Amino acid sequence: MIYLYYDSRTGNVERFINKVVQITGWTAIRIQDGLDVKEAGHLVTYTTNFGKVSDKTDAFMREQNHQILSVTSSGNRNWGRNFAVAADKLSEIFDIPTAMKFELSGTLEDINQFIDIIKNQYYDSKRGSEKLDIA
């Protein structure tokens, strides 16, 4: 079973996650204060304030990063170089590979790409594969 942990403020990430779960049947758990992650999984979050990691995601990662295998972020392409940069920041701070970035709630192509990356390009039992950093 593949586990997805997610944070969503405006609903974009939640819509993305719901579509992924509908297609795959994977388990998705929304991040909340005090969440104790029992199963390793992949984080999907959002970028806020033109290039910042949300406070809730930051707090979650400080406590649970040892259970997170990859990070994916949504963003807005209008932010230019800050597009979905939360993934880059979390990847660097916690040494976790970036799976991908998508805009707003993602397209069907984004959803299928995410599923493919998590199912077929996540190879090793550690944090992830160098190959995974394709974003």
C-alpha positions in Angstrom: 0.0 0.0 0.0 1.2 3.5 -0.9 0.6 6.2 1.6 0.3 9.9 0.7 0.5 12.7 3.3 -0.8 16.0 2.2 -1.4 19.6 3.2 -4.0 21.8 1.4 -5.1 25.3 2.2 -7.2 26.3 -0.8 -8.3 22.8 -1.8 -6.0 22.5 -4.8 -3.8 19.8 -3.3 -6.8 18.0 -1.8 -8.5 17.9 -5.3 -5.2 16.5 -6.7 -5.0 13.9 -4.0 -8.6 12.9 -4.3 -8.2 12.2 -8.0 -5.0 10.1 -7.3 -6.8 8.1 -4.7 -9.8 7.6 -6.9 -7.6 6.1 -9.7 -5.2 4.1 -7.5 -6.9 3.3 -4.2 -3.8 4.6 -2.3 -4.3 5.8 1.3 -4.2 9.6 1.7 -3.9 11.3 5.1 -4.3 15.0 5.6 -1.6 16.6 7.8 -2.8 17.8 11.2 -1.2 18.8 14.4 0.1 15.8 16.3 -0.1 13.4 13.4 2.1 10.4 14.2 3.1 8.7 10.9 3.3 5.0 11.3 3.8 4.1 7.6 6.4 5.6 5.3 4.9 7.6 2.4 5.1 10.6 0.1 4.3 14.2 0.9 2.2 16.4 -1.3 2.0 20.0 -0.2 1.6 23.5 -1.6 3.7 26.7 -1.9 2.4 29.8 -0.2 3.2 33.5 -0.1 5.2 33.5 -3.3 7.7 30.8 -2.3 7.3 29.6 1.2 6.6 26.3 2.9 3.4 26.3 4.9 3.8 26.4 8.7 1.8 23.2 9.0 3.9 21.3 6.5 7.1 22.7 8.1 6.1 21.5 11.6 5.0 18.1 10.2 8.3 17.6 8.4 10.4 18.6 11.5 8.7 15.8 13.4 8.0 13.2 10.7 10.6 13.7 8.0 12.2 10.2 8.7 9.0 8.7 7.3 8.7 10.8 4.1 10.1 9.2 0.9 9.6 12.1 -1.5 8.0 15.5 -1.8 5.7 17.0 -4.4 4.3 20.5 -4.4 1.7 22.5 -6.2 2.1 26.1 -7.0 1.2 28.9 -9.5 3.3 29.4 -12.6 2.6 33.2 -12.3 5.2 33.1 -9.4 8.0 32.4 -11.9 11.1 30.9 -10.3 9.1 30.5 -7.1 6.7 28.1 -8.8 6.1 25.1 -6.4 9.4 26.0 -4.7 8.2 24.4 -1.4 9.3 21.0 -2.9 12.8 22.3 -3.6 13.1 23.8 -0.1 11.9 20.7 1.7 14.0 18.5 -0.5 17.1 20.4 0.4 16.4 20.8 4.1 15.5 17.2 4.7 17.5 15.4 1.9 14.3 14.0 0.3 13.9 13.7 -3.4 11.5 15.9 -5.3 9.0 13.7 -7.2 7.3 16.5 -9.2 5.7 19.9 -9.2 2.2 20.7 -10.6 0.1 23.9 -11.0 -2.9 24.5 -8.9 -4.9 21.3 -8.6 -3.0 19.6 -11.5 -4.2 18.3 -14.9 -5.1 14.7 -15.6 -1.7 14.5 -17.3 -0.1 15.7 -14.0 -2.0 13.1 -12.0 -1.0 10.3 -14.3 2.6 11.5 -14.2 2.6 11.5 -10.4 1.2 8.0 -10.2 3.8 6.8 -12.7 6.6 8.4 -10.7 5.5 7.0 -7.4 4.8 3.5 -8.8 7.6 3.1 -11.3 10.5 5.4 -10.5 10.8 5.1 -6.8 13.4 2.3 -6.6 15.2 1.9 -3.4 14.4 1.3 0.2 16.1 4.4 1.5 14.7 7.9 0.9 14.4 7.4 -2.8 16.3 7.2 -6.0 18.4 9.9 -7.6 16.3 9.3 -10.7 13.3 10.5 -8.8 14.5 14.1 -8.8 12.9 15.0 -12.1 11.0 18.1 -11.1 
